[in-house]
Amino acid sequence: MKLNISYPATGCQKLIEVDDEKRMRPLYEKRISAEVPADVLGDEWKGYVLRITGGNDKQGFPMKQGVLTTGRVKLLLSKGHSCYRPRVKGERKRKSVRGCIVDANLSVLALTIVKKGEQEIPGLTDKTVPRRLGPKRASKIRRLFNLTKDDDVRQYVVRRPLAAKDNKKATSKAPKIQRLVTPVVLQRKRHRLALKRRRSSKKREDAAEYAKLLAMRLKEAKERKRSRSGSRSASMSQSQSKS
């Protein structure tokens, strides 16, 4: 079985192959997101703790979290589910996935280092791979550089250098910061709130005017009804006096 071990602190990952089944037995019957000691892999792994993050079986079917079996099942998957990417809006598809429990039928098992041990692992913990792209959201840039609300986030964007071509000067490229609060954004927000207040006040005024008009129409209808009843009673009294 192959083990794909990653170390998020350095951005490195390493693929090792373990042929001895006895060394793999402590990993069997463990679920995804379970933490296991890495001492079984060798003396250089002493003190390391690994977390199981996934894997594939020998036919290439991925493990899915929440499927409590060691075998393969067919599930109806839609947007938002792991192990499936819809090609059409609203599409659902029945796909074969593997359970989240580790057994001997897996081909590759993905692991992540959650606790570093005493020794360095060559190619995994002894070097650092720089991130090609930095964070794009304003709050994540603040978190990365430990900034406050008063600091200008635009000065801390991670720029990516571009190679010079056609004897031109080398340039750099930076992402557009998302969710950045600027004076223009605040002005637009104030404008939206002012429009909302204006609409609500106009709605209240229209409702009051309509209620006033409705009361006036009801009053006029009552007066017409009273005048009709008065004229009818007067005509009836006149006819009775003539008779």
DRENBA-726609 format. One record per residue (C-alpha): residue in one letter; x, y, z. Coordinates in steps of 0.001 Angstrom, whole numbers, padded with zeros to 6 digits, always signed. Example, Ala and Ser with C-alpha at 12.3 -4.5 7.8 and 13.67 -1.06 7.14 Angstrom:
BEGIN
a+012300-004500+007800s+013670-001060+007140
//
This chain:
BEGIN
m+000000+000000+000000k+001191+003509-000792l+001025+006267+001808n+000710+009868+000626i+001872+011883+003655s+001575+015681+003663y+002820+018326+006088p+000765+021539+005820a+003298+023598+007791t+005894+023285+005001g+003589+022598+002057c+005441+019365+001224q+004149+015870+000648k+005870+012526+000215l+004744+009208-001236i+006126+006115+000454e+005344+002490-000292v+004921-000033+002502d+005087-003708+001438d+005001-005243+004921e+001377-005853+005900k+002268-006159+009593r+003359-002507+009632m+000016-001504+008130r-002186-003420+010569p-002414-000561+013132l-004081+001527+010402y-006730-001084+009591e-010271-000564+010926k-009544+003139+011412r-011891+005754+009953i-011227+008965+008068s-010125+011806+010427a-008818+009287+012989e-005384+010066+014446v-002811+007290+014650p+000840+007205+015832a+003397+006861+013036d+005888+004747+014994v+004954+001659+012945l+006493+003215+009815g+010015+003222+011234d+012308+004693+013862e+012575+008024+012045w+008797+008479+012506k+008980+008229+016288g+006776+010842+017964y+004838+011697+014800v+001022+011605+014811l-000861+011201+011517r-004470+011910+010632i-006238+009847+007956t-007729+012176+005330g-008797+009791+002569g-007648+007271+000026n-008423+005254-003097d-008909+001564-003666k-007169-000477-006353q-009824+000412-008940g-009501+004153-008217f-012745+004704-006270p-012299+007310-003498m-013136+006960+000175k-016108+009022+001366q-016564+010321+004887g-019703+009082+006643v-020017+005763+004756l-019374+003316+007596t-018216+000284+005638t-015035-001174+004202g-016632-002051+000875r-017940-000122-002077v-021441+001361-002326k-023387+003345-004930l-024822+006624-003678l-026978+009273-005334l-024769+012367-005153s-025572+015994-005938k-023943+019404-005598g-022185+019841-002262h-021302+016180-001784s-017707+015024-001784c-016451+012655-004512y-018734+014318-007086r-018627+017434-009275p-021861+018211-011157r-021469+019250-014797v-025011+020602-015178k-026997+022757-012763g-029239+020576-010603e-027653+017364-011845r-027594+014273-009612k-025760+011056-010347r-025383+007650-008745k-021672+007081-008173s-019606+004281-006629v-017607+005309-003570r-015638+003437-000966g-016425+003451+002747c-014471+005550+005225i-012936+002563+007048v-009379+001532+006130d-008699-002047+005053a-006182-003995+002971n-007964-003376-000361l-006830+000248-000572s-004157+001240-003029v-003287+004712-001686l-003960+006153+001765a-003737+009919+002323l-002336+011058+005681t-001524+014426+007235i+001003+015154+009963v-000727+016744+012956k+002180+016424+015394k+005846+016539+014494g+008253+014080+016049e+011876+014280+017129q+013663+013658+013817e+013349+015423+010484i+011881+013486+007560p+013911+014192+004406g+011790+015725+001672l+008872+016380+004014t+009801+018405+007098d+013334+019587+006251k+012357+022001+003475t+009607+024521+002792v+007753+024966-000471p+006689+028619-000843r+003050+029250-001638r+002580+030270-005248l-000533+032300-004468g-001343+034270-001340p-004733+034820+000259k-007267+036910-001635r-009879+037771+001001a-009170+040822+003178s-009821+039038+006476k-007474+036173+005528i-004697+038642+004594r-005123+040293+008010r-004950+036898+009702l-001803+035910+007765f+000142+039081+008611n-001508+039659+012031l-002879+043050+011013t-005369+045274+012775k-008391+047068+011361d-006367+050281+011017d-003680+048727+008762d-003999+049032+004991v-004511+045532+003602r-003551+046641+000081q+000078+047045+001144y+000330+043382+002209v-001001+041575-000869v+001263+038720-001989r+002467+039648-005474r+003534+037004-007965p+006518+037961-010150l+006140+037491-013891a+009057+036712-016162a+010194+039466-018493k+009591+038893-022177d+010422+040733-025406n+013057+042838-023619k+010395+044365-021391k+010660+045104-017713a+009731+042278-015324t+006347+042826-013717s+004329+041282-010936k+000730+040251-010576a-001544+040556-007542p-005092+039329-006928k-008035+041663-006525i-008804+041854-002806q-012269+040582-001982r-014504+041998+000799l-012287+045064+001109v-014002+047922+002953t-013045+051250+001337p-014589+054746+001568v-016348+054107-001752v-017880+050888-000380l-019091+052734+002715q-020510+055528+000559r-022435+053009-001554k-023721+051334+001589r-024935+054670+002952h-026602+055384-000386r-028375+052000-000334l-029585+052587+003219a-030771+056089+002309l-032721+054695-000649k-034227+052050+001612r-035284+054655+004179r-036713+056817+001397r-038743+053925+000026s-040081+052996+003466s-041070+056600+004255k-042758+056951+000866k-044593+053687+001483r-045829+054977+004857e-046943+058267+003325d-048758+056479+000496a-050468+054180+003012a-051571+057146+005140e-052843+058990+002070y-054724+055914+000890a-056287+055432+004350k-057333+059090+004350l-058857+058776+000874l-060609+055536+001855a-062104+057178+004962m-063312+060133+002868r-064895+057798+000301l-066627+055833+003077k-067925+059060+004602e-069268+060206+001219a-070947+056838+000686k-072597+057038+004111e-073852+060551+003390r-075275+059489+000017k-076966+056513+001635r-078412+058767+004390s-079668+061298+001867r-081274+058559-000240s-082994+057096+002808g-084163+060578+003885s-085617+061380+000449r-087309+057993+000320s-088954+058484+003740a-090067+062032+002737s-091648+060764-000487m-093416+057990+001414s-094825+060482+003963q-096047+062774+001170s-097828+059916-000601q-099498+058859+002645s-100688+062435+003354k-102217+062712-000157s-104042+059460+000249
//
